[in-house]
Amino acid sequence: MLYSLYSLNIGFLTVIVIVLIIVLNALKVLREYQRGVIFTLGRFSKVKGPGLIFVIPGIQQMVRVDLRVVTMDVPSQDVISHDNVSVKVNAVLYFRVISPEKAIIQVERYLEATSQLAQTTLRAVLGKHELDEMLSEREKLNLDVQKILDEQTNSWGIKVTNVEIKHIDLNENMIRAIARQAEAERERRAKVIHAEGEKQAAQALMEAAETLALQPSAMQLRYLQTLTQVAGDKTSTLVFPVPIDLLTNFMGHGATPSVPPAPPAAPGTPKPDLPPRIDPVA
């Protein structure tokens, strides 16, 4: 009797332990950023989480999906630009899962698939642009790559939030060529600025001359001001501007009056009779 009761208790305890183990295995805890994709007998049923969920052992399977933003480094890619320049470009990709069931059902290993797609898209987009555009229009290129990736990964339940081109590697010859080009461009701008300054200065001098021409006494005041400035210099040579018209007046008063030449004879006028020329006898 006691042996039978003991055997019954052992069997009951064994059943309780097995049930507890099954229940504990069926209980799953998902964090706030996790979701569980539930498959019942191989068919998708629903998405559960976060918190405590129950999964029937042997009948249901759960796949955890992380909803946080994933930062993925795109390896350096060999790109030939539109103007046939070979460069190495690497970038960083930011994306997150917005539909867990699509990320598990529509694509196998969505992380690897997104990485491969980002590499091919980066090469395809940058190959359509010239080197100058790669160096100066990175924001536009980032938006182009992001738009293409977002459209292609939308069916996978993935949202590409940002793409950033980190670095563009150039060989030494190309770096020197770009430096020479930049130097030539700076020299061109300097010459244009200098010519523009000369043009503005000439325009200002012309306007000043027109203003001084309206009042002759203003020119005299300008002469006196120039004399004051020159006299302040500690030098033994004094240079003072003299009006040209004043010198002309002085030269006109000091010169002897010239005899005006006789007017030429009118055609057809008879010449006066002159005595015949007598040559001296040796």
BALOBA-1460 file (C-alpha; in Angstrom, 3 decimals):
// residues 282
<rec num="1" residu="m" x="0.000" y="0.000" z="0.000"/>
<rec num="2" residu="l" x="2.732" y="2.407" z="0.953"/>
<rec num="3" residu="y" x="4.756" y="1.424" z="-2.094"/>
<rec num="4" residu="s" x="1.811" y="2.118" z="-4.398"/>
<rec num="5" residu="l" x="1.198" y="5.505" z="-2.816"/>
<rec num="6" residu="y" x="4.878" y="6.362" z="-3.089"/>
<rec num="7" residu="s" x="4.936" y="5.345" z="-6.735"/>
<rec num="8" residu="l" x="1.835" y="7.461" z="-7.412"/>
<rec num="9" residu="n" x="3.396" y="10.486" z="-5.782"/>
<rec num="10" residu="i" x="6.578" y="10.055" z="-7.793"/>
<rec num="11" residu="g" x="4.604" y="9.806" z="-11.027"/>
<rec num="12" residu="f" x="2.504" y="12.856" z="-10.143"/>
<rec num="13" residu="l" x="5.556" y="14.912" z="-9.292"/>
<rec num="14" residu="t" x="7.162" y="13.847" z="-12.556"/>
<rec num="15" residu="v" x="4.144" y="14.989" z="-14.517"/>
<rec num="16" residu="i" x="4.106" y="18.315" z="-12.662"/>
<rec num="17" residu="v" x="7.795" y="18.859" z="-13.386"/>
<rec num="18" residu="i" x="7.312" y="18.091" z="-17.078"/>
<rec num="19" residu="v" x="4.355" y="20.449" z="-17.281"/>
<rec num="20" residu="l" x="6.339" y="23.177" z="-15.550"/>
<rec num="21" residu="i" x="9.223" y="22.716" z="-17.961"/>
<rec num="22" residu="i" x="6.890" y="22.921" z="-20.942"/>
<rec num="23" residu="v" x="5.181" y="26.019" z="-19.572"/>
<rec num="24" residu="l" x="8.484" y="27.711" z="-18.854"/>
<rec num="25" residu="n" x="9.700" y="26.938" z="-22.374"/>
<rec num="26" residu="a" x="6.466" y="28.273" z="-23.820"/>
<rec num="27" residu="l" x="6.779" y="31.616" z="-22.045"/>
<rec num="28" residu="k" x="8.916" y="34.143" z="-23.904"/>
<rec num="29" residu="v" x="9.889" y="37.644" z="-22.892"/>
<rec num="30" residu="l" x="10.414" y="40.227" z="-25.657"/>
<rec num="31" residu="r" x="12.017" y="43.585" z="-25.007"/>
<rec num="32" residu="e" x="10.516" y="46.867" z="-26.091"/>
<rec num="33" residu="y" x="12.527" y="46.989" z="-29.324"/>
<rec num="34" residu="q" x="11.866" y="43.345" z="-30.233"/>
<rec num="35" residu="r" x="8.993" y="41.610" z="-31.997"/>
<rec num="36" residu="g" x="8.258" y="37.915" z="-32.384"/>
<rec num="37" residu="v" x="7.073" y="36.517" z="-35.716"/>
<rec num="38" residu="i" x="4.938" y="33.475" z="-34.857"/>
<rec num="39" residu="f" x="4.597" y="30.480" z="-37.208"/>
<rec num="40" residu="t" x="1.923" y="27.878" z="-36.412"/>
<rec num="41" residu="l" x="2.728" y="24.537" z="-38.047"/>
<rec num="42" residu="g" x="4.900" y="26.389" z="-40.554"/>
<rec num="43" residu="r" x="2.334" y="29.028" z="-41.459"/>
<rec num="44" residu="f" x="2.598" y="32.659" z="-40.430"/>
<rec num="45" residu="s" x="-0.001" y="33.509" z="-37.803"/>
<rec num="46" residu="k" x="0.812" y="36.891" z="-36.260"/>
<rec num="47" residu="v" x="3.426" y="39.175" z="-34.747"/>
<rec num="48" residu="k" x="3.628" y="39.324" z="-30.951"/>
<rec num="49" residu="g" x="5.414" y="41.533" z="-28.462"/>
<rec num="50" residu="p" x="6.790" y="43.269" z="-26.635"/>
<rec num="51" residu="g" x="6.440" y="41.790" z="-23.154"/>
<rec num="52" residu="l" x="5.515" y="38.265" z="-22.026"/>
<rec num="53" residu="i" x="4.108" y="36.013" z="-24.763"/>
<rec num="54" residu="f" x="3.122" y="32.352" z="-24.927"/>
<rec num="55" residu="v" x="4.350" y="30.023" z="-27.680"/>
<rec num="56" residu="i" x="2.953" y="26.500" z="-27.874"/>
<rec num="57" residu="p" x="5.930" y="24.117" z="-27.916"/>
<rec num="58" residu="g" x="6.115" y="21.824" z="-30.888"/>
<rec num="59" residu="i" x="3.293" y="23.631" z="-32.687"/>
<rec num="60" residu="q" x="4.456" y="27.230" z="-32.854"/>
<rec num="61" residu="q" x="7.882" y="28.681" z="-33.599"/>
<rec num="62" residu="m" x="9.002" y="32.243" z="-32.971"/>
<rec num="63" residu="v" x="11.607" y="34.347" z="-34.807"/>
<rec num="64" residu="r" x="12.900" y="37.443" z="-33.010"/>
<rec num="65" residu="v" x="13.247" y="40.646" z="-35.019"/>
<rec num="66" residu="d" x="15.076" y="43.777" z="-33.816"/>
<rec num="67" residu="l" x="13.336" y="47.054" z="-34.673"/>
<rec num="68" residu="r" x="16.216" y="49.376" z="-33.769"/>
<rec num="69" residu="v" x="18.126" y="51.367" z="-36.374"/>
<rec num="70" residu="v" x="20.976" y="49.316" z="-37.816"/>
<rec num="71" residu="t" x="24.251" y="51.044" z="-38.678"/>
<rec num="72" residu="m" x="25.953" y="49.187" z="-41.507"/>
<rec num="73" residu="d" x="29.345" y="50.028" z="-42.957"/>
<rec num="74" residu="v" x="29.412" y="49.674" z="-46.740"/>
<rec num="75" residu="p" x="32.868" y="48.322" z="-47.734"/>
<rec num="76" residu="s" x="35.115" y="50.360" z="-50.014"/>
<rec num="77" residu="q" x="33.981" y="50.061" z="-53.620"/>
<rec num="78" residu="d" x="36.002" y="50.562" z="-56.803"/>
<rec num="79" residu="v" x="34.054" y="53.092" z="-58.859"/>
<rec num="80" residu="i" x="34.830" y="54.462" z="-62.335"/>
<rec num="81" residu="s" x="33.275" y="57.901" z="-62.684"/>
<rec num="82" residu="h" x="31.535" y="59.229" z="-65.768"/>
<rec num="83" residu="d" x="34.766" y="60.997" z="-66.833"/>
<rec num="84" residu="n" x="36.774" y="57.727" z="-66.525"/>
<rec num="85" residu="v" x="38.468" y="58.389" z="-63.198"/>
<rec num="86" residu="s" x="39.010" y="55.394" z="-60.887"/>
<rec num="87" residu="v" x="38.242" y="56.076" z="-57.212"/>
<rec num="88" residu="k" x="37.510" y="54.098" z="-54.059"/>
<rec num="89" residu="v" x="34.358" y="55.077" z="-52.173"/>
<rec num="90" residu="n" x="33.014" y="53.824" z="-48.856"/>
<rec num="91" residu="a" x="29.792" y="54.794" z="-47.124"/>
<rec num="92" residu="v" x="27.628" y="54.110" z="-44.083"/>
<rec num="93" residu="l" x="24.001" y="52.971" z="-44.225"/>
<rec num="94" residu="y" x="21.263" y="53.514" z="-41.628"/>
<rec num="95" residu="f" x="18.058" y="51.458" z="-41.814"/>
<rec num="96" residu="r" x="15.473" y="49.747" z="-39.596"/>
<rec num="97" residu="v" x="12.784" y="47.079" z="-39.877"/>
<rec num="98" residu="i" x="9.247" y="48.465" z="-40.035"/>
<rec num="99" residu="s" x="7.450" y="45.238" z="-40.983"/>
<rec num="100" residu="p" x="8.842" y="42.190" z="-39.126"/>
<rec num="101" residu="e" x="6.775" y="39.631" z="-41.051"/>
<rec num="102" residu="k" x="8.051" y="40.907" z="-44.435"/>
<rec num="103" residu="a" x="11.663" y="41.025" z="-43.218"/>
<rec num="104" residu="i" x="11.429" y="37.319" z="-42.288"/>
<rec num="105" residu="i" x="9.155" y="35.975" z="-45.030"/>
<rec num="106" residu="q" x="10.083" y="38.019" z="-48.126"/>
<rec num="107" residu="v" x="13.876" y="37.820" z="-47.925"/>
<rec num="108" residu="e" x="16.445" y="35.426" z="-46.509"/>
<rec num="109" residu="r" x="18.876" y="37.139" z="-44.087"/>
<rec num="110" residu="y" x="17.702" y="40.681" z="-44.657"/>
<rec num="111" residu="l" x="20.890" y="42.167" z="-43.160"/>
<rec num="112" residu="e" x="23.133" y="40.532" z="-45.741"/>
<rec num="113" residu="a" x="20.681" y="41.289" z="-48.553"/>
<rec num="114" residu="t" x="20.572" y="44.986" z="-47.627"/>
<rec num="115" residu="s" x="24.368" y="45.157" z="-47.460"/>
<rec num="116" residu="q" x="24.828" y="43.644" z="-50.917"/>
<rec num="117" residu="l" x="22.143" y="45.876" z="-52.393"/>
<rec num="118" residu="a" x="23.796" y="48.969" z="-50.882"/>
<rec num="119" residu="q" x="27.160" y="48.073" z="-52.458"/>
<rec num="120" residu="t" x="25.772" y="47.580" z="-55.953"/>
<rec num="121" residu="t" x="23.591" y="50.698" z="-55.737"/>
<rec num="122" residu="l" x="26.534" y="52.820" z="-54.585"/>
<rec num="123" residu="r" x="28.632" y="51.733" z="-57.571"/>
<rec num="124" residu="a" x="25.772" y="52.253" z="-60.022"/>
<rec num="125" residu="v" x="24.831" y="55.745" z="-58.809"/>
<rec num="126" residu="l" x="28.369" y="57.137" z="-58.489"/>
<rec num="127" residu="g" x="29.347" y="55.736" z="-61.886"/>
<rec num="128" residu="k" x="26.845" y="58.095" z="-63.526"/>
<rec num="129" residu="h" x="28.513" y="61.240" z="-62.129"/>
<rec num="130" residu="e" x="31.816" y="62.955" z="-62.755"/>
<rec num="131" residu="l" x="34.569" y="63.295" z="-60.176"/>
<rec num="132" residu="d" x="33.830" y="66.977" z="-59.508"/>
<rec num="133" residu="e" x="30.221" y="66.108" z="-58.683"/>
<rec num="134" residu="m" x="31.346" y="63.370" z="-56.294"/>
<rec num="135" residu="l" x="33.540" y="65.831" z="-54.415"/>
<rec num="136" residu="s" x="31.179" y="68.830" z="-54.359"/>
<rec num="137" residu="e" x="27.672" y="67.346" z="-54.409"/>
<rec num="138" residu="r" x="27.767" y="64.655" z="-51.760"/>
<rec num="139" residu="e" x="24.391" y="65.627" z="-50.313"/>
<rec num="140" residu="k" x="22.701" y="65.086" z="-53.666"/>
<rec num="141" residu="l" x="24.436" y="61.736" z="-54.163"/>
<rec num="142" residu="n" x="23.452" y="60.626" z="-50.663"/>
<rec num="143" residu="l" x="19.810" y="61.402" z="-51.388"/>
<rec num="144" residu="d" x="19.937" y="59.553" z="-54.724"/>
<rec num="145" residu="v" x="21.398" y="56.399" z="-53.157"/>
<rec num="146" residu="q" x="18.943" y="56.564" z="-50.248"/>
<rec num="147" residu="k" x="15.950" y="56.950" z="-52.557"/>
<rec num="148" residu="i" x="16.924" y="53.956" z="-54.696"/>
<rec num="149" residu="l" x="17.632" y="51.735" z="-51.687"/>
<rec num="150" residu="d" x="14.400" y="52.751" z="-49.980"/>
<rec num="151" residu="e" x="12.339" y="51.881" z="-53.044"/>
<rec num="152" residu="q" x="13.955" y="48.456" z="-53.464"/>
<rec num="153" residu="t" x="13.856" y="47.461" z="-49.782"/>
<rec num="154" residu="n" x="10.280" y="48.599" z="-49.227"/>
<rec num="155" residu="s" x="8.971" y="45.153" z="-50.210"/>
<rec num="156" residu="w" x="11.267" y="43.624" z="-47.571"/>
<rec num="157" residu="g" x="9.732" y="45.696" z="-44.774"/>
<rec num="158" residu="i" x="12.898" y="47.774" z="-44.381"/>
<rec num="159" residu="k" x="13.105" y="51.566" z="-44.227"/>
<rec num="160" residu="v" x="16.401" y="53.181" z="-45.243"/>
<rec num="161" residu="t" x="16.655" y="56.344" z="-43.157"/>
<rec num="162" residu="n" x="20.005" y="57.733" z="-44.292"/>
<rec num="163" residu="v" x="23.053" y="57.090" z="-46.475"/>
<rec num="164" residu="e" x="26.323" y="58.972" z="-45.991"/>
<rec num="165" residu="i" x="29.376" y="58.792" z="-48.251"/>
<rec num="166" residu="k" x="32.275" y="58.819" z="-45.819"/>
<rec num="167" residu="h" x="35.405" y="59.011" z="-47.923"/>
<rec num="168" residu="i" x="36.574" y="59.142" z="-51.539"/>
<rec num="169" residu="d" x="40.130" y="57.886" z="-52.116"/>
<rec num="170" residu="l" x="42.119" y="59.352" z="-55.026"/>
<rec num="171" residu="n" x="45.588" y="58.471" z="-56.280"/>
<rec num="172" residu="e" x="48.473" y="60.915" z="-55.923"/>
<rec num="173" residu="n" x="48.479" y="62.013" z="-59.574"/>
<rec num="174" residu="m" x="44.820" y="62.941" z="-59.437"/>
<rec num="175" residu="i" x="45.303" y="64.849" z="-56.183"/>
<rec num="176" residu="r" x="48.108" y="66.916" z="-57.753"/>
<rec num="177" residu="a" x="46.000" y="67.571" z="-60.855"/>
<rec num="178" residu="i" x="43.097" y="68.783" z="-58.717"/>
<rec num="179" residu="a" x="45.482" y="71.021" z="-56.749"/>
<rec num="180" residu="r" x="46.794" y="72.595" z="-59.972"/>
<rec num="181" residu="q" x="43.269" y="73.103" z="-61.217"/>
<rec num="182" residu="a" x="42.252" y="74.789" z="-57.964"/>
<rec num="183" residu="e" x="45.330" y="77.052" z="-58.087"/>
<rec num="184" residu="a" x="44.566" y="78.078" z="-61.671"/>
<rec num="185" residu="e" x="40.984" y="78.799" z="-60.699"/>
<rec num="186" residu="r" x="42.111" y="81.016" z="-57.814"/>
<rec num="187" residu="e" x="44.481" y="82.931" z="-60.112"/>
<rec num="188" residu="r" x="41.684" y="83.440" z="-62.615"/>
<rec num="189" residu="r" x="39.407" y="84.804" z="-59.901"/>
<rec num="190" residu="a" x="42.167" y="87.113" z="-58.645"/>
<rec num="191" residu="k" x="42.672" y="88.554" z="-62.128"/>
<rec num="192" residu="v" x="38.954" y="89.041" z="-62.625"/>
<rec num="193" residu="i" x="38.653" y="90.787" z="-59.253"/>
<rec num="194" residu="h" x="41.648" y="93.025" z="-60.061"/>
<rec num="195" residu="a" x="40.188" y="93.962" z="-63.452"/>
<rec num="196" residu="e" x="36.826" y="94.673" z="-61.855"/>
<rec num="197" residu="g" x="38.532" y="96.923" z="-59.318"/>
<rec num="198" residu="e" x="40.343" y="98.826" z="-62.086"/>
<rec num="199" residu="k" x="37.047" y="99.289" z="-63.899"/>
<rec num="200" residu="q" x="35.342" y="100.644" z="-60.803"/>
<rec num="201" residu="a" x="38.291" y="102.951" z="-60.068"/>
<rec num="202" residu="a" x="38.217" y="104.322" z="-63.618"/>
<rec num="203" residu="q" x="34.488" y="104.909" z="-63.332"/>
<rec num="204" residu="a" x="34.964" y="106.760" z="-60.040"/>
<rec num="205" residu="l" x="37.776" y="108.921" z="-61.513"/>
<rec num="206" residu="m" x="35.611" y="109.805" z="-64.483"/>
<rec num="207" residu="e" x="32.780" y="110.888" z="-62.216"/>
<rec num="208" residu="a" x="35.205" y="112.913" z="-60.076"/>
<rec num="209" residu="a" x="36.613" y="114.653" z="-63.172"/>
<rec num="210" residu="e" x="33.102" y="115.550" z="-64.316"/>
<rec num="211" residu="t" x="32.315" y="116.957" z="-60.871"/>
<rec num="212" residu="l" x="35.493" y="119.065" z="-60.783"/>
<rec num="213" residu="a" x="34.874" y="120.332" z="-64.305"/>
<rec num="214" residu="l" x="31.601" y="121.957" z="-63.164"/>
<rec num="215" residu="q" x="33.466" y="124.311" z="-60.828"/>
<rec num="216" residu="p" x="37.004" y="125.478" z="-61.788"/>
<rec num="217" residu="s" x="37.718" y="126.770" z="-58.293"/>
<rec num="218" residu="a" x="37.385" y="123.246" z="-56.974"/>
<rec num="219" residu="m" x="40.451" y="122.274" z="-58.984"/>
<rec num="220" residu="q" x="42.449" y="125.075" z="-57.304"/>
<rec num="221" residu="l" x="41.413" y="123.776" z="-53.892"/>
<rec num="222" residu="r" x="42.494" y="120.341" z="-54.954"/>
<rec num="223" residu="y" x="45.902" y="121.700" z="-55.954"/>
<rec num="224" residu="l" x="46.315" y="123.340" z="-52.560"/>
<rec num="225" residu="q" x="45.333" y="120.166" z="-50.760"/>
<rec num="226" residu="t" x="47.874" y="118.194" z="-52.792"/>
<rec num="227" residu="l" x="50.542" y="120.773" z="-51.989"/>
<rec num="228" residu="t" x="49.791" y="120.433" z="-48.282"/>
<rec num="229" residu="q" x="50.151" y="116.669" z="-48.463"/>
<rec num="230" residu="v" x="53.416" y="116.858" z="-50.416"/>
<rec num="231" residu="a" x="54.899" y="119.504" z="-48.104"/>
<rec num="232" residu="g" x="54.378" y="117.198" z="-45.118"/>
<rec num="233" residu="d" x="56.831" y="114.649" z="-46.516"/>
<rec num="234" residu="k" x="60.435" y="114.951" z="-45.308"/>
<rec num="235" residu="t" x="62.137" y="115.138" z="-48.680"/>
<rec num="236" residu="s" x="64.341" y="117.617" z="-50.512"/>
<rec num="237" residu="t" x="62.343" y="117.310" z="-53.722"/>
<rec num="238" residu="l" x="59.012" y="119.073" z="-54.002"/>
<rec num="239" residu="v" x="56.645" y="118.053" z="-56.763"/>
<rec num="240" residu="f" x="53.666" y="120.272" z="-57.395"/>
<rec num="241" residu="p" x="51.164" y="119.816" z="-60.217"/>
<rec num="242" residu="v" x="50.754" y="122.840" z="-62.502"/>
<rec num="243" residu="p" x="47.739" y="123.219" z="-64.802"/>
<rec num="244" residu="i" x="48.535" y="122.741" z="-68.490"/>
<rec num="245" residu="d" x="46.442" y="125.736" z="-69.516"/>
<rec num="246" residu="l" x="48.511" y="127.987" z="-67.210"/>
<rec num="247" residu="l" x="51.724" y="126.888" z="-68.922"/>
<rec num="248" residu="t" x="50.137" y="127.498" z="-72.293"/>
<rec num="249" residu="n" x="49.343" y="131.086" z="-71.329"/>
<rec num="250" residu="f" x="52.919" y="131.694" z="-70.121"/>
<rec num="251" residu="m" x="54.382" y="130.255" z="-73.315"/>
<rec num="252" residu="g" x="52.048" y="132.393" z="-75.442"/>
<rec num="253" residu="h" x="53.068" y="135.706" z="-73.733"/>
<rec num="254" residu="g" x="56.821" y="135.063" z="-73.926"/>
<rec num="255" residu="a" x="57.039" y="134.045" z="-77.615"/>
<rec num="256" residu="t" x="57.651" y="136.587" z="-80.482"/>
<rec num="257" residu="p" x="54.769" y="137.193" z="-82.819"/>
<rec num="258" residu="s" x="55.179" y="135.344" z="-86.032"/>
<rec num="259" residu="v" x="54.551" y="136.926" z="-89.455"/>
<rec num="260" residu="p" x="51.679" y="135.275" z="-91.156"/>
<rec num="261" residu="p" x="52.643" y="133.749" z="-94.487"/>
<rec num="262" residu="a" x="51.462" y="135.426" z="-97.717"/>
<rec num="263" residu="p" x="48.416" y="133.861" z="-99.224"/>
<rec num="264" residu="p" x="49.028" y="131.877" z="-102.404"/>
<rec num="265" residu="a" x="48.231" y="133.549" z="-105.728"/>
<rec num="266" residu="a" x="44.967" y="132.685" z="-107.324"/>
<rec num="267" residu="p" x="45.173" y="130.621" z="-110.494"/>
<rec num="268" residu="g" x="45.021" y="132.593" z="-113.723"/>
<rec num="269" residu="t" x="46.495" y="135.826" z="-112.216"/>
<rec num="270" residu="p" x="49.214" y="137.349" z="-114.493"/>
<rec num="271" residu="k" x="52.650" y="137.454" z="-113.014"/>
<rec num="272" residu="p" x="54.369" y="140.943" z="-112.747"/>
<rec num="273" residu="d" x="57.036" y="141.822" z="-115.281"/>
<rec num="274" residu="l" x="60.487" y="141.365" z="-113.811"/>
<rec num="275" residu="p" x="63.781" y="142.616" z="-115.253"/>
<rec num="276" residu="p" x="65.803" y="139.997" z="-117.087"/>
<rec num="277" residu="r" x="68.375" y="138.138" z="-115.056"/>
<rec num="278" residu="i" x="71.985" y="139.191" z="-115.858"/>
<rec num="279" residu="d" x="74.593" y="136.641" z="-115.012"/>
<rec num="280" residu="p" x="77.905" y="138.091" z="-113.846"/>
<rec num="281" residu="v" x="80.845" y="137.748" z="-116.227"/>
<rec num="282" residu="a" x="83.718" y="135.920" z="-114.782"/>
